Amino acid sequence: MVDGVQVAFQRFYGDYKEAFHPSNEQDRAAFSIILCKTGNLGANASVCDGCGHVEFHNNSCRNRHCPSCQAVNTEVWIDNRNSEIVDAPYFHVVFTVPHKLNDLFCANQSAMYSLFHRSVSETLLKLSTDKKFLGAVPGIIQILHTWGQELNYHPHIHCIVTGAGLTKDLRFVKGAKGFFIPVWVLSKVFRGKFIHGLQKLFESGSLLFTGKLSHLKEAGEWSDFTKSLYLKEWVPFIKETLNNFGNAVKYLGRYSHRIAISNSRIISVTDEGVTFSAKDYRDNSTKTLTISGVEFIRRFLMHVLPKGFQKIRYTGFLNNRFKSKNLTIISRITGRLFQKRRLAGLKIAEIIALLWKVDIRSCPICHNGSLRQLGFMASRC
């Protein structure tokens, strides 16, 4: 497979920088993609213990926005989550925000993404613990995505929610068949929590208002803006019910380390631009889109996350601080042992051999000897 994203960055990023001003994090992501596996980030040398052949492996950039560096991370993540699966139905819920908020999100990514995550978790926990619904604390995994199929800006959060949870008196209860919280209730509570949090950010002076947002600095304009948000429909939706709990994490694994666009969707990179495939969810068709190289880079870099921002978050009984304790309690209650992690303690070469049946430790020349690492070669940069 051709690394189409890398080719596009190598060809067009210089032109992009002349026209735009990327942030430090965007610039770092761009150069990581450009240099990934080229030898400019260093290499490892190995020698065959049979025939003496010396093999060089160029280093990956390991940037979380690089499409070539996510496969192993995804599989390790899935393996870790598989060791936390409980015997319950799982639900895939997606939260979106009105497009009217896009400019505010772009200008205040850390603050707005954090607010988004917080509003989602507070909504799910508030309603789940209500006795009218589940009456218990479920396990929740939240994954932030910011893109649509055409690389447009579309912040949304994918959630996997267990249809069961822990009560205060440490019972493990399951909800009724089907998703236990009506969508219209989710919508109302989520909208209220988000706008309330947004107002607090405004009052604390935590929001930046630049360019076409500058008018929102005025209290009156801001009040009109937030009132208009209440009039919008905030529609979370349940994409799929995962009645087989064993498939839940594999399902979410499709979203865990996904980036804005994968190499498999790049059809061609030419001097005229980048052509890629995009799914149209309105009729479930696939179309082909061609945009200029600079525009491709611009759209891609919109989705580079702020430094250190955690796009995957765990709440409810999967909260990192109490997860081990909670899962032990659930195991005792249900009498079900959790699956052991298959990949724990394995090196990358061992993971690749186990999952993809490719042994990169085997000598490509004699096929009998094993490659033994000689050492690290420094970057040529």
Secondary structure, DSSP 8 states (H G I E B T S, - for coil): ---HHHHHHHHHHHHHHHH----HHHHHHHHHHHHTTSSTT-EEEEEETTT--EEEEE-----TT-GGG-HHHHHHHHHHHHTT--SS-EEEEEEE--GGGHHHHHHTHHHHHHHHHHHHHHHHHHHHTSTTTT-SEEEEEEEEEEE-TTS-EEEEEEEEEEEEEE-TTS-EEE--SS-SS-HHHHHHHHHHHHHHHHHHHHHTT-----GGGGGGGSHHHHHHHHHHHHTS----EEEEEE-SGGGHHHHHHHHHT--S--GGGEEEEETTEEEEEEEETTTTEEEEEEE-HHHHHHHHHTT---TT--SEEEEETT-TTTHHHHHHHHHHHHT------SSTT--HHHHHHHHH---TTB-TTTSSSBEEEEEEE----
